Amino acid sequence: MLQPEAQHAAETAQHAATAAADGKFNAGDTIIGHVANSSLDHPLIHLPKIMGIDFSVTKHVLMLWIVAAILFVGITWIVRRYLRNSPDRLVPTGAAAALEGTVEFVRDSIVLPNVGKKWVRAWTPLLLTFFVFILGANVIGLIPAFDVLALAQHSVLHLPEQSFLARVTHGGATATGNFNVTAALATISFLAIIVAGTRAHGFVQHWMNIAPKGLPWPIYFLLIPIEIMGMFVRPFALTMRLAANMTGGHIAILAILSFVFTFATMFGSFAGIGVGVGFSVPLAAAIQGLEIIVVIVQAYVFTLLSAVFIGMAIHAHH
């Protein structure tokens, strides 16, 4: 199912073993194990510390790499294929048409109305990257590839718990459900706002635009601190909105499906099957369908708000 932050594989296995020994299903441990990142104490790939920072690869770092690789290879292949055929076919078709439609949508519907015609070419690449990367990470989080691997590991492969394949099945696959990932994206947006204002007005004037001119001077003692707080509230809102939405949907689906095992543990297998058929599976499928909409909307909202904030820095006099 979908996932974001995880305990170490051994801890998850220990919880499962304890639950199996007690004959009880622990919904909390199961849900946390599916929405958590792997611990830095037990990363998937150990790397040395640089300047005190541990660069070891956790599950969500691995997912960032996978998303980046898929997007880079896929988009490069689409563009190169179109360029090879462009002398004979100027109008793109298939994947190239979908890519062109995405670029035009972000440029004309998100960037242009907010930053203006003068700056649209300057800020479309960054905002388009936001949209495509976040959408890609969200969509890949919907694919239960690691759950299939976990099922194969449990029923067929039986690899040692410390093997890479066994450890990679533990923890969440939706990197945008990790607050560290969304905070990094929001930090880029925050810096882009400062750069946009500086390019449009100059460094000094950009900071002078923090409060409107012509107000009675005592008002500035109240207004300037509020505006400074607002500068940091914007990236905080971007961080929390994306991560919380991507995590919340996954938790809801897992909690609903947990009813099956909870009722089976308490009242027997037939009760669990009845709850699953009559309640959990239909409702979880409906929420999963809603999640398909959510992954698109959240990529759009993050990109739109970033464009709005950049446009506010450029058009400060408005």
C-alpha positions in Angstrom: 0.0 0.0 0.0 1.2 3.6 0.3 3.8 4.7 2.7 6.0 7.4 4.2 8.8 7.1 7.9 10.0 3.6 9.4 11.6 1.8 12.2 14.4 -0.5 11.5 13.6 -3.8 9.8 14.6 -5.8 12.9 12.3 -3.8 15.1 9.4 -4.3 12.7 10.2 -8.0 12.6 10.3 -8.1 16.3 6.9 -6.4 16.7 5.5 -8.8 14.2 7.0 -11.8 15.9 5.7 -10.6 19.3 2.2 -10.0 17.9 2.2 -13.5 16.3 3.3 -15.1 19.5 0.6 -13.3 21.5 -2.0 -14.1 18.8 -2.8 -10.4 18.6 -2.7 -7.9 15.7 -1.1 -4.6 16.6 -2.5 -2.0 14.2 -0.3 0.8 15.5 2.9 -1.0 14.8 1.7 -2.1 11.4 0.7 1.5 10.4 3.9 3.1 11.7 5.9 0.5 9.9 4.2 1.5 6.7 4.4 5.2 7.0 7.9 5.6 8.5 11.3 6.1 7.0 14.1 3.6 7.8 16.3 4.7 10.7 19.6 6.4 10.3 20.9 3.9 12.8 20.2 1.1 10.4 20.2 2.6 6.8 19.9 0.7 3.6 23.3 1.8 2.5 26.0 3.0 4.9 28.0 6.1 3.8 30.6 8.0 5.8 29.8 11.2 7.7 30.9 14.4 6.1 31.2 17.5 8.5 29.2 15.6 11.1 26.3 14.9 8.6 25.4 11.3 8.0 24.8 10.7 4.3 23.7 7.1 4.6 20.8 6.1 2.4 17.5 5.5 4.0 14.3 4.3 2.4 13.1 7.8 1.5 16.5 8.8 0.2 16.4 5.7 -2.0 12.9 6.7 -3.2 14.1 10.2 -4.1 16.9 8.6 -6.2 14.4 6.3 -7.9 12.0 9.2 -8.7 14.8 11.4 -10.0 16.2 8.6 -12.1 12.8 7.7 -13.6 12.0 11.3 -14.4 15.4 12.1 -15.9 15.5 9.0 -18.1 11.9 9.2 -19.1 11.8 12.9 -20.0 15.2 12.7 -21.7 14.0 9.8 -23.8 10.8 11.5 -24.7 12.5 14.7 -25.8 15.3 13.0 -27.7 12.8 10.8 -29.6 10.7 13.9 -30.5 13.8 15.8 -31.7 14.8 12.8 -33.9 11.4 12.8 -35.5 10.8 16.6 -35.5 11.8 17.2 -39.2 9.0 15.0 -40.3 6.5 15.6 -37.5 6.4 19.0 -35.9 3.3 18.3 -33.8 4.2 16.1 -30.9 2.2 13.0 -30.3 1.9 10.4 -27.6 4.2 10.9 -24.6 5.7 14.0 -26.2 2.2 15.6 -26.5 1.6 14.8 -22.8 4.9 16.3 -21.8 4.2 19.4 -23.9 0.7 19.7 -22.4 2.2 19.5 -18.9 4.8 22.2 -19.6 2.2 24.5 -21.2 -0.2 24.0 -18.3 2.4 24.9 -15.7 3.7 27.9 -17.8 0.3 29.4 -18.8 -1.9 28.5 -15.9 0.4 28.7 -12.9 3.5 30.7 -13.7 2.3 33.4 -16.1 -0.7 34.7 -14.1 1.5 35.1 -11.0 4.9 36.2 -12.0 4.0 38.1 -15.2 5.0 37.9 -18.8 8.4 39.5 -18.2 9.5 36.8 -15.7 7.7 33.7 -17.0 10.7 32.2 -18.8 12.9 32.8 -15.8 10.7 30.9 -13.3 8.9 28.3 -15.3 11.9 25.8 -15.2 12.0 25.8 -11.4 8.2 25.6 -10.9 7.9 23.0 -13.6 10.5 20.9 -11.8 8.5 21.3 -8.6 5.4 20.1 -10.2 6.8 17.1 -12.1 9.0 15.9 -9.2 6.3 16.1 -6.6 3.8 14.5 -8.9 6.2 11.7 -9.7 7.0 11.0 -6.1 3.3 11.1 -5.1 2.3 8.7 -8.0 5.1 6.2 -7.3 4.0 6.1 -3.7 0.7 4.8 -4.9 2.3 1.7 -6.5 2.5 -1.1 -4.0 5.8 -2.5 -5.5 7.5 -2.9 -2.1 4.4 -4.6 -0.6 4.6 -7.2 -3.5 8.3 -7.7 -2.6 7.4 -8.1 1.0 4.8 -10.7 0.1 7.3 -12.5 -2.1 9.9 -12.3 0.7 7.4 -13.7 3.3 6.0 -16.5 1.1 8.7 -17.5 -1.4 12.1 -15.9 -1.0 12.7 -16.2 2.8 15.9 -14.1 2.6 17.8 -13.2 5.8 16.3 -10.2 7.6 19.5 -8.2 7.2 19.6 -8.7 3.4 19.1 -5.5 1.4 15.9 -6.8 -0.3 14.4 -7.7 3.1 15.3 -4.4 4.6 14.0 -2.3 1.6 10.5 -3.8 2.0 10.2 -2.1 5.4 9.2 1.6 5.7 7.3 4.0 3.5 7.7 4.5 -0.2 6.1 8.0 -0.5 9.1 10.3 0.0 6.8 13.4 -0.1 5.2 12.1 3.1 8.5 12.8 4.9 8.6 16.3 6.5 12.4 16.5 5.8 11.8 16.1 2.1 9.0 18.7 1.9 11.0 21.1 4.1 13.8 20.9 1.6 11.5 21.7 -1.3 9.9 24.5 0.7 13.4 25.9 1.5 14.2 26.0 -2.2 10.9 27.9 -2.7 11.8 30.3 0.2 15.2 31.1 -1.4 13.6 31.5 -4.8 11.3 34.2 -3.3 14.3 36.1 -2.1 16.1 35.7 -5.4 13.0 36.8 -7.4 12.5 39.9 -5.3 16.2 40.8 -5.5 16.3 40.4 -9.3 13.2 42.5 -9.7 14.0 45.3 -7.3 17.6 45.0 -6.1 18.8 43.5 -2.8 18.1 46.6 -0.6 14.8 47.5 -2.2 13.6 43.9 -1.9 13.9 44.0 1.9 12.4 47.5 2.0 9.4 46.1 0.2 8.7 44.0 3.2 6.2 46.6 4.5 4.2 49.1 2.4 5.3 52.7 2.3 3.4 55.7 3.6 2.2 54.3 6.9 2.5 56.2 10.2 6.0 55.1 11.6 4.6 53.6 14.8 2.8 51.0 12.7 6.0 49.6 11.4 7.0 48.4 14.9 4.1 46.1 14.7 3.9 45.4 11.0 7.6 44.5 10.3 7.8 41.7 12.8 4.5 40.3 11.5 5.8 40.4 7.9 9.1 38.7 9.0 7.1 35.9 10.6 5.0 35.6 7.5 8.2 35.0 5.5 8.8 31.9 7.5 5.2 30.8 7.8 5.0 30.4 4.0 7.6 27.7 3.7 6.3 26.1 6.9 2.8 25.9 5.4 4.3 24.4 2.2 6.1 21.8 4.2 3.2 20.7 6.4 0.5 20.7 3.8 2.2 18.4 1.4 3.7 16.0 3.9 0.5 15.8 6.1 -1.8 15.2 3.1 0.4 12.4 1.7 0.8 10.8 5.1 -2.8 11.2 6.2 -4.3 9.3 3.3 -2.0 6.3 3.7 -2.7 6.1 7.4 -6.5 6.3 6.8 -6.3 3.4 4.3 -4.1 1.3 6.6 -6.3 2.0 9.6 -9.5 0.9 7.7 -7.8 -2.3 6.5 -6.6 -3.0 10.0 -10.2 -3.5 11.0 -10.2 -6.8 9.2 -7.3 -8.3 11.3 -8.6 -6.7 14.5 -12.0 -8.2 14.1 -10.5 -11.5 13.1 -8.3 -11.6 16.2 -11.2 -10.6 18.5 -14.1 -12.6 17.0 -12.6 -15.1 14.6 -11.8 -15.4 10.9 -15.4 -15.2 9.6 -15.9 -11.9 11.4 -12.7 -10.5 9.9 -13.8 -11.6 6.4 -17.2 -10.1 6.9 -15.8 -6.8 8.0 -13.4 -6.8 5.1 -15.9 -7.6 2.4 -18.7 -5.4 3.7 -16.7 -2.4 5.0 -12.9 -2.2 4.9 -12.1 -3.2 1.3 -14.8 -1.0 -0.4 -14.0 2.0 1.8 -10.3 1.6 1.4 -10.7 1.3 -2.4 -12.8 4.5 -2.4 -10.1 6.3 -0.4 -7.4 5.0 -2.7 -9.4 6.5 -5.6 -9.5 9.8 -3.8 -5.7 9.5 -3.2 -5.2 9.5 -7.0 -6.8 13.0 -7.1 -4.9 14.1 -4.0 -1.5 13.3 -5.5 -2.3 15.6 -8.5 -3.9 18.3 -6.4 -1.0 18.5 -3.9 1.6 18.8 -6.7 -0.5 21.6 -8.2 -1.0 23.4 -4.9 2.7 23.3 -3.9 3.6 24.7 -7.3 0.8 27.3 -7.4 1.6 28.6 -3.9 5.3 28.8 -4.8 4.4 30.8 -7.9 2.1 33.1 -5.9 4.9 33.8 -3.3 7.4 34.5 -6.0 5.0 36.8 -7.8 4.3 38.7 -4.6 8.1 39.3 -4.2 8.3 40.5 -7.9 5.1 42.7 -7.8 5.6 44.0 -4.3 4.0 47.4 -5.2 0.7 45.6 -5.9 
